[in-house]
């Protein structure tokens, strides 16, 4: 394992990734294009995740990065994370309104006042659009769903691991409380083993979501006290503040109640998920093995190319 080879550019990790062409700045903090090499690393890591979940008999679902504003209104995201949300707005006016908007645009004035909320929101987690599609009774034994999507969080930063739009790969379990808990615990072991097998110095930690404001302090404490969220962290941009590259979460019956999903016994379904931040895993691999994947340790390259967990 190595941190950065002497032949690679100096500067911060972000500087080095940009100089190597792996990240392409797009004029907004935390928004990047990616190199073909970075995409290949992500694709091969995803193959490893698929192999790790092969026994799950999961339904594969691929959802867009937007979902219904009406569905968004059924959860507490706006109360818990207002600083991270992304609301989509559009122009629906007539020609007169368009002329006024165009004039303000050309004058460098605020032209967005003519926009109105669309029926959609940007999704903040890959599993959010899934739950409204499962209203009703789950089959005997519940369900496991394999998800991947771009997600958005308004969190501008120069830390390359804190992108505003990035991909999550998840395995979501819906069923009884025991099934959800077992899923979370099993994937905590699997995910840690997978990341360690790729030569990453991974550590598991009890964590909390970034709940907003004064009221969020109680939510953070409760989440930690009940150990509902575990993160797998790896040093990426900072040795002192490792980055969460994966998380394993228990939601209790929150989404079951919000979207009227019932387990086999008729009670509100419990849910759990494991989520991998795909760009974050790739950044961790570049950070610890160097910027040229062809020069990574043979065992890491073999593991990725075989797609084996």
Buried (B, 14 or more C-beta within 10 A) or exposed (E): EEEBEEEBEEEEBBBBBBBBBBBEEEEEBBBBEBBEBBEBBBEBBBBBBBBBBEEBEBEEBEBEBBBBBEBBEBBEBEEBBEEBBBEBEEEEEEEEEEEBBEEBEEEEEEBEEBBEEBEBBBBBBBBBBBBBBBEEEBEEEBBBBBBBBBBBBBBEEEBBBBBBBBBBBBBBBBBBBEBBBBBBBBBBEBBBEBBBBBBBBBBBEEBBBEBBEEEBEEBBEEBEEEEBBBBBBBBBBEEEEBBBBBBBBBBBBBBBBBBBBBBBEEEBBBBBBBBBBBBBBBBBBBBBBBBEBEEBBEEBBEBBEEBEB
